[in-house]
Amino acid sequence: MLSSPKDPIVKVRGLSKIFGKSPKASLTLLHDGVPKEEILAKTGDTVGLNQIDLDIHQGDIFVIMGLSGSGKSTLIRHFNRLIDPTEGQILVDGIDVMQLDTQALEQFRRHKMSMVFQHFGLMPHRTVIENVAYGLMVQGVSKLERTKKAGEWLEAVGLVGYEDRYPSQLSGGQQQRVGLARALCTDSEILLMDEAFSALDPLIRSEMQDQLIALQEKLQKTIIFITHDLDEALRIGDYIAILKDGKLSQVGRPVDILLNPADDYVEAFVRDVNRARVLTADVLMQPPACRLTDENLEDALRQMRGEEKEYGYVFNENDFRGIVSRQAIEAEISKDGECCELTQLMEAVPSVEPGASLEQILPTSLEQPYPIPVVSDKGNFQGVVSRKDVISALTERTNDNGSTAA
């Protein structure tokens, strides 16, 4: 779910990290524009992060990705101060995390942020339900309450019946579900996931991605997700930040990254992506070009002529009813006698769900002369996808305003 343009819940400003014996001296070289390779040769220090600026909004899945050594895992460990920066700020709800004392930082980690690790991080001597409830135990929650809540989260991740087993008795996918349930059980506002699914085989990994997306639809957590896999980033991310050598190459929506790469590095990342399978209706859809709510044919025709549209989308309040052509309205008005109602001229039309891929949309868009309605599984009208936008998305980059080029 893409967030509204409110103040970000997390702000990263000028974040740099130098690993080595003389970080301050190396930081001066970094500010002077000296490449990280030259800094390493001169000082023996390694540049982990270089002047990172990010805004992360509440309710988004924000993916940080890059190849090995790009700095992505270093960056995520700064959010809860497992690593302290050489320079810069991280503000969470306006609080500078770098200024927290030991006690305040401990409370911040317990209540504000939870983390899911690549290799599960489960305690082998504790049962599944004890692992899930561990964060609540640390918070001082009673055993009865934490056991009840842990059981609810195990149900949410599909592990009912596994409460009394130990991690060694679970598959890798099941262990990661326990890790996810444990992170969610503390009800932290922000969830950090560092390569959380990368140790899983492809089928289980896909299932975990599906589960994360489904849970996020209900929970609307702010999730910061680290991955080296572009397909994974495009599938789950509301926004994606791509790192190279500790610097940001590009930040944007998946459609922006895919259709308008900022540099050669990002372009190389996206070159082999199958756009038809990755891009979905919700990233290309526009509001209906001509929204008709008046049953009076003459008023409807006047509206269509004013908007210079050949097709109109008929609504009853907010409910989408169908499509009517200007030609049909003109023919009806020109007939002798009383005109029928607008809804009697509507065509029954195919629609697609917001998550439908362009691969699924393309045949329908080629068969129909009008933009295809996008309707959720609950019947809510979302927008329309035109044939022109589908073809442009498959063949062209986007313009600076984010719309596809013709």
N, C-alpha and C positions, 0 to 999 in steps of 0.2 A: 504494500500500500504506500503510495507516494504521499509525503507529508505536505501540509499547507505551508505557505511561506511565513512561518512564525520564527521567533528567535530560536537558534539552534540550542539543543540541550547540551551538546558538547562543542566547545570551541578549542581548536588547536592553533596556537600562534607562535611562529618563529621557532619551532621545535628542532633542535639539533642535538646529536649525540656523538661524542668522540670517545672511542675506546682506546686507552693507552696511558702512558706515563705523563704526557704533557698536553692534556686536552685543551687548556686555555690557549696555549701557543698554536696548536693545530687549528683551533677555532678561528684565530686571527687570520691564518692562511686561508681557511675556508671562506671567510668574509671577503678576502681579497681575490677570490675566484680561482684559487689554486685547485686543480683537479684532485680527487681523492687518491688516485694512484701516486701522484707526486707528493702528497702529504704523507702517505705511507712510506715512500722512499726516503723522505727527509727526516721524519720524526719517529717512524715505526708505529704511529697511531693509525687506527682504522676509523674512517668516517662511517658511522651507522645510519645517521639521519642528517639531512641537510635542509634546514629552513622549511619545515613542513607547516603549512596552513590548511586547516580543514574545518568545515562546519558540518555537524551531524545533527539531524532533526529527530525529534521524538516520534517513535513509531516506525522509523525506517529500518530496513536491513541495509546497512552500509558495508560494502565489501571492499577490503583492501587487498590488492593482489599484486603479484610480481614473481619473478623467478627467484631461485635460491640466492641469497645474498643481497636481495633488493632492499631489505630493511623492514619488511612487513611485520615479522614477529617481534622485532625490536620495538616497533611503533606500538603494537597492541599492549606490550608490557609496560608502556609508559602511562597508559590510561589509569591503571590501578597502582602505579608506582612500584611495580616489581623492579623497574629500572628507573633511575632518576636521570633527567636530561642534563646535558652540558649547558644548554641554554633554551629558554622558551617557556611557554605556559600551556597548561591544559585546564580549561574552565569547564566545570560540570555544574549546570544550573547556577552559573555565576560564581561558583566557588573555585578558587585556584587550588587544584589538588596538590601542587608543589609546595604550598604553604602549610599544609596540614601537619600537625605534630603527630607523634606516634600513636597516641590514644585516638585522636580524631581520624587518622588514617585507618586504624583498625575498625572503627565504626563505619567508615565509608566503605570499606571492603565487605563488611558483613551485610550492610543494608542497601547499598547503592548499586554495586556491581557484583555480578557473579561470573565465573569463568568456566568454560568447557575446554578441556585440553585434548590434544591430538591423541595421546595414548591413555585416555580415559581418566587416569589419576585416581582410581578407586582404591580404597583401603582393603587389602585382601583378607584381613582378619575380621572384618565387619560384614554382616549380611547385606543383601541388597537394600532392604528398607532402612537399615541403620546407616548405610552410605547416603541414601537420599535425604534422610532426616538430619544428617550431621551438622549442616549449617544452622538449622534451627536449634540444635542442642547447644551449639556455641553461643547462639543468641539468648539462651536461657529459657527457651520455650519448654513447657512441661512435656513429659514423655507421652502422655495420652494425646495431647494436641499435635505434637510433631509426628507421631506415628499415623494419626488420622490424615494429616495433610500430605505426608509422604506417600501414603496409600493412594490418595487421590491423583497425585502426579504420576505414580506408576501406572495407574489406569489410563491416564492421558497419553502416555507413551507406549501403551500396549503391553505392559508387563505384569498384569494381574496374575497371581499364582506363583510369581518368582520372588516374593518378599523374603523368604527364609533361605534362599540360596546364597552362595558366596560368589564373588566375581569370577573365580576360576571355573565355576560351573556354567558360565555363560559364554555365548559366542561373542565375537568382536562387536557385531552390530548391537547385540543386547547390552553389552557393557557400555557402549556409547549412549544408548537410550537411558541407562541408569545415570550416566554423567549429565545428560541433558535434564533429566528429572531433578537431580540434585541441585543444579544451577537454578532451575525454575522454582524450586520448593521454597527458597528464601524470599521469593517475591521481589527480587531486586529489579529496579527500574531498567537497568542496562545489563545486557548479556554480552560477554566477550567470548568469542569462539575462535580459537587459534588452530587452524588446520583440523577442525574437529572431525571431519569425515574422511580425511585423506588416507588414514590407515585401513579403511574398509574396502572390501572388494566392490567392483563397480555396481553390482545389483543392489547390495545393501546400502551403498552410498546414495544411490538414486532414491531408495526408499526413505532414507533419513532426510534427504532434501525435501521430499514430498511431505514428510511429517513436520519438518520445520516450517514449511510454507503454510500448512494447515493450522498448526498451532499459532503462528503469527497472525493469521486471520482473526483468531479469537482474542489473543492476548495483547496485540499491538505493543510489544516490547520494543525498546531501541536495541538493535543487535549490531554489533561490530564483528564482522566475520572475515577471517583471514583465509586466503586460499591461493594456490599457485595455478589453479585450473580455471581457465577463462569460461568454459562451458558452465561450470558450477556458478561462477560469478554472474554470468548473464541470466542464469536460470532463477537464482534466488534474490539477486540484488535489486534494491530500489535505486541505489546509487553505487558507483564503482570508482575507486581511486586506484590508479596504476602507478606503482613505484619502480624506479630503476636507479640502482646505485645510491639508494638513500634519498633520492629526490622524487617529487611528484612529476609524472609525465602528463597525466590527465585525470580530471575528476568530472563525472557526469552520469546521466542516466544510461542504462545499458544501450538504448537506441543511439545515444550520442556517441558512445564509445565505439559502437559497431559501425555506424554510418559516417562518422566524421572524426576519425582518429587524429589526434593532435600532432603526432610526429611519426617518424619512420619506425620507432620502437613500438608504438601502439599499433601502427598499421601492420607490422609483422605479426603481432599477437592475433589480430582479427582476420588476417588474410584468408585463412582456411575455414573460417566459421561458416556453416550452412545457414544463411540468413533466413531462408524459408522456414527452417525448423525452430530458429531461436526467436525471431521477432513475432510478436503477438498482436492481436487486434487492439488491445488496450493502449499500446504505445503509439499506434498510428491513428486511432480514431479521433474524429472531430465532432463537434456538436452538429445536430441535423441542420442542413442548409436552409430548409424551409419548414418551420414547425407550425402546423395548422391545428388550431384549437376551436375554431369557429365553424359551426355546422352550416352557416349560410354560404351557399356556393359562390355567390357574387363577391362576398367579402374574401373568401378563400382565394378566388381567382385574382382579385385585386392584389392580394398579398403576394401571390406567386409571380405575377407580372412585375410588381414593384421590386422583387428580389431577383427577377430574371431567371427563375428556376422552372424546369420542366416537370419536376416531381416534388411533391410535398409529403411530409411525415405527419400522420394524423394522430392526435393525442386526445384522450379524455382525462382532463386534469394532468396527472403525471404518467398515466398509463399509455404506452405506445399501442396503437391499434392497427396501423397498416400504412400503406403508401397509395397515393392517388396521383394520377398524371394530370397535368394542365390540359392536355388534349381531351381527356375524359370529361373534365368539368366544362370545358368550352362546348363540347358536343351536347352535353346535358342541358346547358343553359339555352342553346340555340333551338332546342326542340319546343314544339308547341305544348301548352299545358303546364301543370305544376311540376316543379323540379323535385327530384328525389333528394334525400339527405346525403351529406358528404360521406358518411360511413357506408352507404350503399354502393358507392363508387370505388371503395378501397379494394386493393389487390391483396390477396394472401401472399406474403413474401417470406422467403427464408431469412433466418437471422443466424448470427454466430455469437458464441460466448466471449467474454473479454480475454480469456486465456487461449483462445483458438490461435494456432500458428498460421503464418501466411501460407504455409503448405496446404493447410486445410481450407483457408479462405479463398485462395486463388481460383479454383474451379467455379465456385459460386459467383465470384466477382466478374469472371469472364462471361458467365451466362446471363447476367442481369444488367440492364442499362443504367440502373440507379445505384448509389452507394448502399452498401449492405448494413442493415441495422445491427448494432451490438447490444445484446440483451443478456443480463446475468441469469444464472440458474433460478433466481428468485423472481424473474420477470421484470427486473428493473432495467429501463432503457438507459444505456450508457453513452451512445454516440453512433457515428457511422464511419465506415471505412470505404473509401472510393477505390475503384479499379486503378485510377491514376496513382494514388498513394501506394497501393500494393506493388505495382510494377516499378515505381520509382524507388521504393525501399529495397527492392531486389537488385536494382541496377545502378543506383546513384548514391552519392553521399548526401548528407543533409546540409541545408543552408545554415547560416549563423543563428537564425531564429528558431532552429530545431525542426522546421518543417522539411519534408523531403523535396528534393529538387525535381523539377518536371523533366 
